Amino acid sequence: MRRLPLRRLVSLATLAVVGTATLGTAACGDDSESAGGGSGPVTLRLGYFPNITHAPAVVGVEKGIFAEKLGTGVTLETKTFNAGPAAIEAIFSGALDATYIGPNPTVNAFSKSKGEAVRVVSGAASGGVALVVKPEITSVEQLRGKKIATPQLGNTQDVAIRHWLKEKGLTTTKEGGGDVKIIPQENAQTVETFGSGAIDGAWVPEPFVSRLVNAGGKVLVDERDLWPDGKFVITNLIVSTKFLKAHPDVVKKLVEGQVAANEFVNGKPDEAQQAISDHIGKISGKPLDLKLIKQAWPTLEFTNDPIASSLKTGLDHAVAVGLTQPVSLDGLYDLTYLNEVLKGQGKAEVVQP
């Protein structure tokens, strides 16, 4: 009976629920019209996912941190998404200026636009991903012939499990064949199919890892164990190159908001967790269980470093399992404003890839 709120959450997020926060006087007309010489009101349309791995974004919106940093000359419009491809499509169509998003959609956007459409301007979060299986499965070899869910074909978690299985000598196919049958499905559905026994496990992000564990599963692989120092990007902040060129001052303020949001998340975890629960409740009609958030929290690290090396490795993994073509990532990162903000606060700068 407790699954209904999550289904409603996913449904609402999939429809890209739009929340608008007006900062100061509202901008009139299409914000592209105010791009001009940098004067006059500007609208910044920011996307994010209403989940724990996007905590800096959720907290930044809920606690008014972005509003404070952007100031009275900027109108902030927020849009929520359930999956990366939808957010990228919004960027491509001109309906979105910036978004928090995972590494694989980031690479896809950069590749499809031949390096023109987006730039990574900050990191946001690392970790928070695991393979949860039925308790009787204790080794990778026991996955042979089993059905394992991932959020979407070719998404970050889908690439991760296919590459991990390949390294272990087990095959997969895009069509769901091979030694281990990979079944892409929405995370909310995965909670149900795992409970019914229709699947044997899932490689998913939080809070679905915790939900599956609470449904009787166990963690077979914590993805942090597969990466140097346990760090890999799960969420970074990208901006439209067009918006970046037109409004560099606004992008810097957005990055200031990101840094401040992460400082809040790390410095006041209890308040941040409550803010996430409350904010998701405003979107879905019911707050996300605070106990679930607290259970998932230790698996995540909220960092301004986009951990570029892990994104490049993730691309190599996707190429290795035949889900994408090789592509140069030169020019993807622009950490100029992030390092200006960090330096101004006496914090260590992030090495520009």
N, C-alpha and C positions, 0 to 999 in steps of 0.2 A: 504493500500500500504506500510505501515511502518513495516509490519510483516515479509517481505521477509528477511531482514538482520538477524533476530532472528532465522528463520528456517535454514538459512545457517550456523549460529553459532552453533546451536545444531547438525546439520548434520556433520559439521567439527569436533566438539568436540567428537561426538559419534565414529568417525573413529580414535579417539585418535591421533590427529595431533601431530606430533613430531617437537619440536623446539630444536635446539642444540646451547648452548652457550659454546664456548671453552674458558677455562680459562688457560692462559699460554700455555704450550706445550700440544698437544693432547695426550691422552693415547692411546697406541696401543694395539690391540687385545681385548679379553674379559677381563673386569675389574676384574672378579673373579680371573684371573691369577695373578693380582697385589696385591691380598689380603695379601698374604704371610706374611712377617715380618713387614709390614707397611711402607716399603721403596718403592721408585719408584712412578710413576704416578698412580692415582686412578680415576676411573670414578664413579660419583654419578648420578644415574638416578632418577629424581624427578618428581612425578606426581602432578597435581592439576586440578581444574575445572576453566574454564575461566568465572567466575562470581563474584558477589559482596561479597558473603559469604566466598570466598577464597581470599579476598583482600590482606592479608599479602603475600600470595604466588605470586599473580599476580604482586603486586608492587615490591616484592623482586626480581623477575626475570626482570621486565621491567626497574627498576632503577639500576640494577647491584649490589644490596646489597648482594645477595648470592655470586656473583662472588668475591666481595671484601673480604668477610669473609672466603670463602673457600680457597682463595689464588691460587698461580700459580701451586701448585702440584696436583690440582684436576680439572678434566674435568666435567663440569655439562651438563647433557643431560636432557631436560625437555619434558614431555609428558602430553598432556591435555586429560581429560576425561569428559564425560557427566553424568556418573552415577557411584556410588560406586562399584557395583559388577565388572565392567570392570577393575577398578583400582586394586581391590583385586585379581582378576584373574592374572593380570600382576605381582603382588607381588608373588603369588603362583608359577607362571611359571618361575620366575627368571628374568623377563624382567624389573622389577622395584625394586629400593632399598628403596624408601621412597615416601610417598604421603600425601598430605592434603586430608582429607576425613571426612565424617560425622560419628556420633556415632554408628548407627546401623550396617553399613558395618564393622566398627572397631570390634564390638562385634562378628559379624558373622565370620570374619577372625580368631579371637582368638579362637572361639569355634570350628570351623571346623578343625583347626590345633591342637586341644587339647592343646592350650596355647603355642604353639611353634613358630608360624610364625612371629608375629608382637609385637611391643611394642609402646605404646604412649609415646612420648618424650616431647611434648609440646601441649598447647592449641593454638588456633588461633582466634576463633570468637564465640560470643554468640548472640542469638536472630535472628531477621530477618525473622520470620515465622508468617503467619497469615491465618485464614480462611476468604476468601473473598466470598461474596454471592450477589445475586440479591438484589437490594435495598428494595424490598417489604418484604424480610425475616428479621424479627426483633427478633426472639427468636429461641432457640434450638428446641422447639416443632414443629415449622414450617418447620423443615428440614425433618420431617417424609414424606416418599415417594419421596424425592428429590434425584437428582443425583449430587454427589460431587466427584470431581477429586482429585487424589493424584499423585505424580510423579512415583511411582512404588509400586507394592504389597510388603509389608514388609519393605519398606524403612522408614526412620526416621519420615517423615511427615505422612505416611500411618499409622504407629503405633500410632502416636499422636492423630489423629482424631478418630480412632477406639476406643482407650481407653477413650477419652473424651466423645464420644457418649455413650459408655458403662456406664460410671459414671452417665450420664444423663438419663439412662434407655432406650436407643435406641440401637437396634441390627444391626449388619453388618455381612456379610459373605465374605469369600475369593472369592466367585464366583460372587459377586456383588448383592447379595440379602439382605434380612433383612429390617428393618424399614427405613434405609438410604442406598442408593445404592452407594457404593464406586467404582469409575471407575479409575483404574490406567492408566495414559497416559503421554506422554512426555509433559514437561511444555510448549513448544512452541505450541503444539497442543491444550493445555488447553486454551491458550489465544484465539484461534480461536473458539473452541467449546463453550466457555463462551459467546463470541460475537454473535454466531449464535443461542444461546439459547438451545443448545444440553445438556448442564449441568447447574446446578443452582448455582454452586460455586466450590471452590477448596481450599485445605489446602496446601499451597506452600511456598517456600522460596523466598526471594528477588533475582532478580528484578521483579519476576512474580507477587508478591503481588501488587507492584506499577503499573504494566502493567494492571492487572485486575481492579484495582481501576480507572485507567485512561480510561478503557473500559466501565465504568458505574457501577462497583461493589462497595461494601462497606465492611469494615472490621467488621465482627461479633465477631471474637475472635482473639486477639493479643496473641500469645502463651507465651509471656513474663509474662502475667497476671496469668499464670497457675503454675509458678515456684517461689520458694523462692527468694526474692530480684530481681525477674525478670531475673534471670540468668540461662541459660542452654546451653550446648555445641551444636553448629551447625557445627563447623569445628575443628578438631584437627590434629596434625602432627604425623604420625606413621612411623616407620622404620622397615625394615626386620630385624629380630633377627640375621640372618646370617650376614648381612652387619654390624650390630651394634657390633657383636663380632669381626669381622675382622678389622673394621675401627672405633674404638671408637673416635679417634681424629677427623675424618671427621664428624662424627655425632655431636660432640660438636661444630664444626665450623658451621654446618648446623643450629643447635639450636641458635648459636650466630646470624646467619643471620635472623632467625625467630624473635628473640627479637628485632633486629635492624629494621626489616621491620615493626613490630608493632609500634615501636617508631616513625617511619616515618609516618605511616598511621594515628596515633593519633595526632602527632605533626604538620603535614602538610596536613590536609585533602583535601584542594583544589588541591595540587599537586598530592596527592594519587589518587583522583578521576579522574584527567586528565590522569594519568598513566594507570589506569584501562581501561578507554575509548580507549586510544591509543593502548594498548596491545591487547584488544579484537578485535580492528580493524585490527591488523596485522594478527590475526588468521582467522577472518571471512571475511575480505575484506572491512568492514565498521565499524567505531568506534561505541561503544555503546553510546546511547544518554546521554550526560552529565547531562541533566536535570533529567533523570530517575535515574541516580546514586545518585544525590544530594537528590532526593525525598526519596530514599530507605535508605540512609546513617544513619539517626537518629535512625532507628530501630535496628541497630547493635552495638555491643560493641566488640572491638578487644582487646583480652586479651590473655596473655601467660598461664593463668590458664586453664587447660583442664576441669575444673568443673566436676570432676570424679563422684560426687554424682548424678549429673543429668544423666550421662551415665548409672549408675547402676539403677536408677529409670526408665529410658527408657527401659532397659532390662526387668525389672519387668512388665512394661506395655505391652511389646510384649508377654511375657509369659501369662499375664492375658487375652489377646485377642486371644490366640491360634496361634500366628505367629512364636513362637520359643519355645525351651525347656530351662529350667533353666540351668545355667552354672556358675561355679565359675570364677570370674574375677581376682583371685589372680595372681599376676605376670604380669598383663597387662600393668601397668604403670612403667616406669623407668624415673623418673624426676631428676636423678642425675646431668646430664649435664645442664639442665635448671636451677637448683638451683645453680650450680657452676657459671653459667653466671650471674644470677641475683645477687648473693652475691658479685661477683666481681665488679658489677656496683653499689653496695650499695642499691639495690632494695630488697623489701620483697620477701622471698622465698615462694614457693608453697608447701603446705603440701603434702607429699607423701601419696597416698591412701594406 
